[in-house]
Amino acid sequence: MSDAAVEILGGEHPSLDETVRVRALLAWSALFGAVSSELFRHLVGSVPDTDRWFDRAVGELAGLIGL
């Protein structure tokens, strides 16, 4: 992982190992994508209940990072 990524994701804190950092970045990018998809209506026609889908997606991401 680059020095810039380490700094952005909390520096050298001992509880933030590489797995936690990767999962945090993955969750952030997925959340950003989910919000963008909803805002720009890219889910219309592919997801019957966007609110339910978003809640499920956020729940899965929370589980990925241990929340």
C-alpha positions in Angstrom: 0.0 0.0 0.0 1.3 3.4 -0.8 2.4 5.9 1.8 -0.3 8.3 0.7 -3.0 5.6 1.2 -1.6 4.7 4.7 -1.8 8.4 5.7 -5.3 8.8 4.4 -6.5 5.7 6.1 -5.3 6.6 9.6 -1.5 6.5 9.5 0.4 3.7 11.3 -2.2 3.0 13.9 -1.6 -0.6 15.1 -5.3 -1.7 14.9 -5.4 -0.6 11.2 -3.7 -3.5 9.4 -3.7 -3.8 5.7 -6.8 -6.0 5.7 -8.8 -3.3 7.5 -7.5 -0.6 5.2 -8.4 -2.5 2.1 -11.8 -3.3 3.4 -12.4 0.3 4.3 -11.4 1.5 0.9 -13.5 -1.1 -0.8 -16.5 -0.2 1.4 -16.1 3.5 0.7 -15.9 3.1 -3.1 -18.9 0.7 -3.1 -20.9 3.2 -1.0 -19.9 6.0 -3.3 -21.0 4.0 -6.3 -24.3 3.0 -4.6 -25.2 6.6 -3.9 -24.2 7.7 -7.3 -26.2 5.0 -8.9 -29.2 6.0 -7.0 -28.8 9.8 -7.6 -28.3 9.3 -11.4 -31.1 6.7 -11.6 -28.9 3.9 -12.9 -30.8 1.4 -10.8 -34.2 2.1 -12.5 -35.3 -1.1 -14.2 -32.6 -3.3 -12.7 -33.7 -3.1 -9.0 -37.4 -3.3 -8.1 -37.1 -1.7 -4.7 -34.1 0.7 -4.5 -34.6 1.5 -0.9 -34.5 -2.1 0.1 -31.5 -2.7 -2.2 -29.6 0.3 -0.7 -30.3 -0.9 2.9 -29.1 -4.4 2.1 -26.0 -3.0 0.3 -25.1 -0.8 3.3 -25.6 -3.7 5.6 -23.3 -5.9 3.6 -20.6 -3.2 3.6 -21.0 -2.6 7.3 -20.4 -6.4 7.8 -17.4 -6.3 5.6 -15.7 -3.7 7.8 -16.9 -5.2 11.1 -19.7 -2.9 12.1 
